[in-house]
Amino acid sequence: MSGKAKNKALNRDSLAYRLLNFKEMSAVVPIVVLLIIGIVINPNFMNKANWWAILRTSSFMGIVAIPVAFLLMTKSMDLSVGQVVASSSVIFAIMCCKMNIPVPAAFVIIILFGALIGFINGFLIVDVGIPSFLVTLSMQFVLLGIATQLVEGVSVTGFPKWFQNIGAWKLFDFITVEMLAFLAVGIIGHFFLTKTVSGHQLLMIGTNDKTAELCGMKVKNIRRTAHILTSMLAALTAVLFSARTGQATSGTGGEWDMQLMIAAMIGGTSNYGGRGSIIGAMLGIIYMRILLNVLIMVGLAGDWQYVGMGISMIFAIVFDYWRTRVTMTQVR
């Protein structure tokens, strides 16, 4: 290909370039592909009941995917967030159903529990200097052991009826509490990242933390706070999940960790830090749930669903890598 042809292909004024320059396109394109496949496979794919199920599950996971995206932007990660959901769910249920602690008081306690886990993670990573992978993986096993030991494989039930009614509430017979929470967290997160000085500082920390520190930014405080908020929102998700299901088990959220990070990366958040999109993270988690729904319609069962998810996610990540290479080139 001649230099002239290359310049034409990478012209920053072209429509293709402007579209690819949106970080969210890494999630939008795979979603569109899955929608086409789903409609072809099953005409009922677009019905209300199916989409309610997809968006409901996406909302639970999405509430946590948003702070996970923030962590990635700061060059950190949290492999314990799924077990924060699981352990918080179990502890919250035991307080409400076995110890007869009022739900509002139990809610405050479990949010503080999440904050404590996030603070421990943040302290060991930021202040002590241990890699986030090692710290949060270790915390994952600690929380897994706690949740498993507390319930010993048995579901905890017995929540007050009014609390379960909150989980069953619907607006317009479709929008649930967790959907509203997901939307609220997404709006706040997007505004914070794009419209506030702190959001821009967070991205700069991910790009070059040394430079950010020289500019007077409180790098350690911001990174520590990101870990605390991640675990607090994981605890909030546990409460919402308990309200929806009316029970708690040690398996709730246990397999979310990698899915949340991949969803954020598919949505345009770099695992190298300094770049990301909250809207992209939200679309990324919706993509993950649509993908599973389509795989079930195709007829894949059990472990083969993981194979299908893995292959599809690789294609989505490769597309994001290619899109990033194209849009970040300086050739005109």
N, C-alpha and C positions, 0 to 999 in steps of 0.2 A: 504493500500500500504506500503510495506517495505521501510526502509531507503535507501536500495540499489536501489530500483526502483525509489524512488524520486530523488536520485542523478543522475540516468541515465536520468530522464525526464528533469532535470535542467542543464544538462551538458553544460557548456559554449562553448565547442568545437563542439557541434552538429550543423548541418545545420539549423535545426528548430530554435535553439536559436539565431544564427547569423542573420537569417531573421527577427525574432521578435525584435531583438535589434535595427533595423532601425525604428526610430520614424515615418517615413513616411508610414510604413506598415499599420498604423491605418487608413490611407486614401486609400492606394493602394488596400487593400483587399475589402472594400466596393465598390470601383469603379469597380473592376473586377466582383464582383457579379452583380452590376447594368448593366454592359455591357452584361453579359450573359442573364440577364432577358430581356433587351431591344432588343437584337438580336432575342430571341425566340418569343417575342411579335410581333415585326415588322421587317421584313427583311430590310426595308429601314432605320432602326435606324442608321446605320453606313454611310449613304450617306453624301456627301459633304455639302449640304445645311443645314442638321440638325446639323452637327458638327460646321459649321460656326456660326449658331445661338447660340449654347451652349457656344462656346469659346468667342464669342463677349460679351455676358452678363457676363460670368465669368471674363473677362478682366476688365470690369468696376468695378465690386465688388472686384476683386482681388487686384487692385491697393490700395484699402483701407484696405483689409484684412491683408496685409503684415505689415503695421505699427500697426494695432490692435494686431497682434501677438507679436510685440515688447513690447507693453504696458502690455500684459498679462505676459510676461517674467519678468517684473519689479513689478509684483503683483498689477497692476493697470488695469483700464478698461475705455472705453469711450462709453457711451450709447447715446451720442449726435451726433456721427459721421454720421449717416444717415440723420439727420436734417441739418448737416453742408453741405452735398451734396445738399439737397433740397433748403435751403436758399441761398447757393452760386449760384445755377443754376438760381434761380429767380432774384437775385440781378444782376448777370452778364447779364442776358437777358434784364432786364430793362435798364441797362447802355448802352448796345449795340443797342437795338431796340427802346427805348423810349427817351433816353437822347442823342442819337447819339454820344456817346463816342467811339472813335476808339477801335476796338477789342483788339489790343495789350495793350493799356492803361487799358482797362477794365480787361484784363487778370491779369496784375500786381496787380491791386487794389483788385481783388477777391482772389488772392493768399495771399495778405497781410491781407485780411479779415479772411481767414482761419487761418493764423498765430496768429491773435489777439484772435480768439476764443480758439485756443489751448493754448495760453499764459494764458488766464483767467482761463481755466480749470486747467492747470498745477500749476499756482500760488495758487489757492484755495486748491488744493489737496496737493501739496508739501510743500508750505510755510505756509499756514494757518493750514493745517492738517485735513481738512474736507475729509471724505471718498469719494473715486472716484465715487462710486455708486450714492451718493446724489448730488454731484456737476454736473456730466454729465447728470443725469436724469433731474435735474432742467434746465440745459442748453438746453436739448432736447425740453422742453416745451417752453422756450424763443424763440428758433429758429423756432419751429413749428408755434408759433403765428406770428412771423415776416413774414415768407414765406406765410402763409395763408392770412394775412392782405394785403400784397403787391399785390397779384394777384386776391384775392377774387374768387377763383375757376376757373379763366379764364387762358388759356395758353397764354404765351407771345411768339410771333413770329416776324419775320422780320429781321433775321440775314443776313449779306451780303452773296452773292452767293459764293464768294471765301472761306468763312469760312465753309459753308456747304459742299463745295467740299472736304475740308480736312477731314471732317467726313465720306464722301462717298468714299474716296480714298482706293484702295486695291492693295496689292502687290501679284502678281501671282493669281489675282482674288480671293484671300482668306484672306490674312493677312491685318488687318486694323490698323489704328493708335493706337487705344486703346490696341490692342493685343501687338504691339511693346512696348507701354508704360508699360504694365503689365509685359512683359518679362524683360524690362530694370530695372524696380523697383525690380523685383524678383532677378535678378542677383546681383544688387548692395546690396540688403538686405542680400542675402546669403553670399556674400563676406565679408560684414561688420561683420556679426555674427560669421563666422567661421574663418576668416583670420586676423582680427584686434584685437588689445588690447582692444579697446573700446567695441567691441562685447562681448569679454570675461568678461569685467567689467560689462556689462549690465546683463549677466547671473548671475554673482556673487551677484549683487545687489538684484536680485530676490530671490536668495538662502538665503542670510543673509545680509541685508542692513547695520546692525550695524558693522559687521566685515568688509564689504567693505569700510565703512566710516573710520574705524580705520586704514585701509590699505592706506588711502590717496585718495581714489576715490571721485570724486565730484558727490555724489549720487543725490543731489537735481537738479543739472544742467542736468544730464543725464535723469532723470525722467521728468523734465520740457520740455526738448528738444523732448522727445518721444511724448508728448502730442501735441506740436507745429507741428511736422512733420506729425502726424496723421491727424490733421485738414487741413494742407496745401495740403496733397495728396487727401483729400476729396474734397477740392475746385478744384483741378486739374481735378478730376474725373467729377465734375459738368460741367466744360468747355468742356471736351471731349464728355460728354453725350449730351450737347447742340449742338455740332457740328454734332453728329450723327443723332439726331432727328430733328434739326432745330427749336426746341421750348423748353420752360421751363415751368414746372408746380410745384406746391407746394408738389406734391406727389412723386417726383423723389428721390429715395433712402430712403424714409421715413421708410421702414420696414427692412432695412438692418442690423441694430445694432446687434441684437441677432444672426442673420445668420452669420455675420462676425466673431463673437467670437466663435461660435460653429464650424465654418469651421477651425479656427485656432486650436481649441482643438482637433478636429478630426485628424488634421494633425500632432499631437504630441506635441502641446504647452500646458504646464500645466497652469491652472488658479491659481495655488499656486505659480507661479513664478519659475525662475531658470532653466527652461527647455523649449526648443522649436525648431522649424524647419521652415525656410522660405519656403523651397520646400514643406514641409508638408502643410503649410498654403495655398500655391498655389493649391496643389492637393485637399485640403479640400474644397475650393470654387468651383473647377471644379466638385467635387463630389456632392455638393449642387445643381448645375445646371443640372447635369445628372439626379439626383434624381427627380427633378421637371419634367424634360422631360419624364422620364419613367412613372411617376404618371399620366401625361396627356395621354400618350399612353394607359395606363391601363384603362382609362375612368373615373378617379376620377375628379370631377368638384368642383369648388368653395372652400368652407371651408374644404371639405374632403381632398383636397390636403395638407392642413396644418396638418391634422391628420396623413396622410401618411408620410409626411416629419418628423413630430415629432417622430413617432414610429421608422422610419429608423434611425434617428439621435441618438436615445437612444441606439439602437443596436450598432451603430458605436462607440459611447462613451464608452459603456460597453466593447467592444472589446479592445479599447485603454486602459481602466483601467486594464483589464486582462493582456494585453501585457506588461504594465508597471510593474505589480506585478511580472510577470514571469521573466522579464529581470533585475529587480533590486534586486532580491533575491540573497543572498550571498551563498546559498547552492550549492555545487558542487557534 
